[in-house]
């Protein structure tokens, strides 16, 4: 379960606190939020421009939050993928396999089977959307 995090005001140095129902190991939902580095690359803007947009535009609109990265460290900005269409994860993008080593062999096999199902579904959707005769 991914917890909602309490946004940090730019001058607030306290750690973000997970929302109700959060358990250990909860973090930023990267399907919904893009880290600032990725956002800068996708938008073709510098980190400082992204930070300014976060403070002035996206955070007040509820589309950016500052939180500690899952690997630890200083809080950084995370931008909602809905803030800009260029941040959206598109179906054509390749999936990167997660580190499955903490899981049992059976769980790893199930995860890989599910990933194959998603790939097959995406391929099917692509062929269905092509015009007839191609």
Number of C-alpha atoms within 10 A of each C-alpha: 11 15 17 17 19 14 19 20 14 13 6 10 10 10 15 18 15 19 13 9 10 15 12 7 9 16 19 20 14 14 10 15 21 24 20 21 16 14 24 18 13 15 14 11 12 13 16 11 10 20 20 11 14 23 17 11 14 18 21 12 11 13 18 26 26 25 25 17 15 10 6 8 9 10 16 16 26 28 28 23 20 14 17 13 11 14 20 17 15 9 12 10 7 9 10 7 9 8 8 13 9 8 11 10 11 9 13 15 13 12 16 15 12 12 15 12 12 13 16 12 11 14 13 11 12 12 11 10 8 9 7 7 4 5
